[in-house]
């Protein structure tokens, strides 16, 4: 049977196993981190809130490492092309939105880590305080936290559009694009 994809040797055009594993691990971690971030802001000054802040900082640093790994993997591996019938505007929209998602996934934890480095409590990784590279500065920390909060909102909006597009491929177009990233 003739394939819907340009590459006849890989007719299902699936992403590789490492790409799929990194995609879904980061999807779960990023959604969890947004929820945790909003929750800890709602209990900011309550007794015991430190535990949530420290968890957020620690997992956030792990996410930063995973995003770096994913970005390097993506730069070294070209994904298989989209189906031949994909309209050009969709190819452009998906390329642009995917690169903006990568930029945000990197910038968000990086900005959070810089803010935390300038804060009074500093950076902490699962109970171990990390060496201070900068002197605490409340105003600089607050500036980075405002950017961190703004970037989280942009990420939420973009991920929602990304999910809607994926669902359109799965339920309306039924063109196999969703299954390329599924297990
Ligand atoms: C990995 C991705 C990350 C996501 C999705 C994320 C998300 C969020 C969100 C949604 C908030 C609440 C913002 C608000 O409503 O004002 C927040 C706050 C915060 N995040 Fe993150 N974050 C991430 C990584 C990090 C990292 C790596 C650090 C530091 C190592 C960090 C440190 C903080 C701190 C200290 C706050 C509280 C800011 C304040 O006191 O105003 N975050 N984060």
Boltz pocket constraint, residues with backbone or C-beta under 6 A from the ligand:
constraints:
  - pocket:
      binder: B
      contacts: [[A, 29], [A, 30], [A, 33], [A, 34], [A, 35], [A, 36], [A, 37], [A, 38], [A, 41], [A, 53], [A, 56], [A, 57], [A, 58], [A, 59], [A, 60], [A, 61], [A, 63], [A, 64], [A, 105], [A, 108], [A, 109], [A, 110], [A, 112], [A, 113], [A, 114], [A, 115], [A, 116], [A, 123], [A, 124], [A, 145], [A, 146], [A, 148], [A, 149], [A, 152]]
      max_distance: 6.0
